[in-house]
Amino acid sequence: MFQPPSPEPIRFAYWVPNVSGGLVISRIPQRTSWDAAYNRRLAQIAEEAGFDYALTQIRFTAGYGAEYQHESVAFSHALLAATTRLKVIAALLPGPWNPTLAAKQIATISQLSEGRIAINVVSGWFSGEFRAIGEPWLDHDERYRRSEEFIRALRGIWTQDDFTFRGDFYRYANYTLKPKPAEPQPEIFQGGSSRAARDMAARVSDWYFTNGNTPEGIRAQVEDVRAKAAANARRVRIGVNAFVIARDTEAEARAVLQEIIDHADPEAVKAFGHEVKNAGRASPEGEGNWAKSSFEDLVQYNDGFKTNLIGTPDQIAERIVALKEVGVDLALLAFLHFQEEVQYFGEQVIPRVRALEAVRDAAAARPAAA
């Protein structure tokens, strides 16, 4: 069932490089750093450039070029302290976190940041990470069932006094958390392309992230999630992953893409592909986020090259608006050299997107006024 695009402007988020190696599994030289000083300045640049959100990553073990990793919740708070408007989405992994700790951490940060904290609930795809830290590795659909209980428990703790909940994974009896988060309540994001992921989003999440893809490839997921959400009397917004290479000419941008792929770490890419495709095959339908990803696609963690935001500012702006036309509400972006490229994106791409949106809004309004 086709639904018209949202009249709201498309929003922009960026992946926080709080792990080493940037956002590509490549040995290409990068000016991106995982350290705190670089990321504080990056958050300020992104805020000035017109970005709405920053998404911190959660990893507990080294792998695929990410030897060093800062913890997501503490790092999110550091970025919030360095900014005034930017919202920061902290990634949480049920298992290592339980809702009690997460609810208290996020409520406190919400109070300190005047409601600028959100969360991304990651159900997990890397079994080796869970084994390394002594956490049970659940079957695919059980991981999503646990994540759904995690979200239901968080919402209950954040909105109710004497909260009581009896699930298979979490249980509460007359629990009251004070202070609760500042209003508005923290937004809840999640990802995944499996049926279980989409069903969970439709029932409990505010935002659904999907891997990079073409507008045609994204449309079916958007329509499925929105139809299921409507059946639950809910609205779920859609975010899509993309890796941006914006240059003055398309030839320059394509040359950078080829250089990233030429410098890929073959063993790390293959190992990453093995893990994520195994996780997808474990779903009942036998497919997951990376089911149809090639070697080149896997060089960027979440199929960001597939979205094709690679070219001139005009080309990229047109492709972003095409994503909005199929129902995308937010573009989650990664870059090679984050600070300077986020600034360039804000100067050269976002104004073009807003101009195209204004033209389309005017065109949509004309028949109604006639």
C-alpha positions, 0 to 999 in steps of 0.5 A: 500500500503506497503512502505519500512521503512525509511533508516534514523535511528529511532528517540527517544523522551521522554515524559517530566514529567512536570505534577505530577504523572509520566506517569502512573495512579498508586500509585507505588513509583516513583523517577520521579519528575515534578519539574524544576530542575529534568527536566532540568537534565533529558533533559541533560541526554536524550541528552547525551543518544541519544534522539532527542526530548522531548515532554512537556505535556499540562494540565489546570486542575488536574486529574488522578493523575496529581495534579500539572502541569507546562505550556508547552511552558514556560517549553519547553524554560527552557529545551532548555536553559539547552541543546544544541542539544535536540529538545523540542516539546511544546504541544498547545491546540487550544482554550486556544491558538490562532495562533497569540499568539502561532506563536509569542511565538514559533517564539521567542523561535525558535530564542533563541534556534536556531531552536530547538522548535517544537509543538504538536497540541492537538485537545482535548479529555477532555470536563471537562477541556474545561468547567472548563476554560470556553472554548467551547467544539466542536464536534469531527470533528469540533475540528480537523477542528479547529486544521487544521485551527490553523496549516494553520494559523501558517504556514502562519504567519511563512512564509509570510508577509502580511498574509491573511486568512479567515477561520471559526475559525481564520481570518487574514488581511495583518498580518506580524510577525517579526522576524519569526522562525529560519530555519528550520521551527518548525516541527508540530506534532499531534496525534489521531487515528480517520479518522479526525485525520489521514486526518488532518495529511495527509494535514497539519502536519509533524508528526503523533503520534499514541497510543501504539500498536503492529506492526501489529496494527500500520501498517494499520494506517501508510499505511493510513496516508502515502497514504493520504499524498502522494495524497496531495504530502506530506510526514508525518512521524510516531511516536508511544507511548511506555512505556519502562521497560528495565531490565537485565532479562525479568522476572524482567521487567514483575514484574515491569509491574505487580507492576505498574498495581497492584498499579493502582488507580482504580477510576482514571483509570476508570474515565480516561477511561470513558472520553477518550472512550466518546471522541472516541465514539463522532467521526463519526466512533465511535472509537478513540485512546482508543476504544479497551483499557483494564483497564490494558492498561489505566493505561498508558495514551497512551496505552504504554504497548501495544507496548511491549517495556518490557524486556531485552535490546536485546528484546526491540531493536528487537521490536523497529526495528520491529516497524521501519519495518512497517513504524515507524520513531520515538518512543515516550517513557515513563519510571517509574524512568525517569532519571536513566532509560533514561540513561540505555536506552541510554547505553543499548538499543540505541546502540543495535538498531543502530547495528540492523539497520546497519545489515538490511541496509547492507542486503538491499544494497547487492542485489542492488550491485550484 
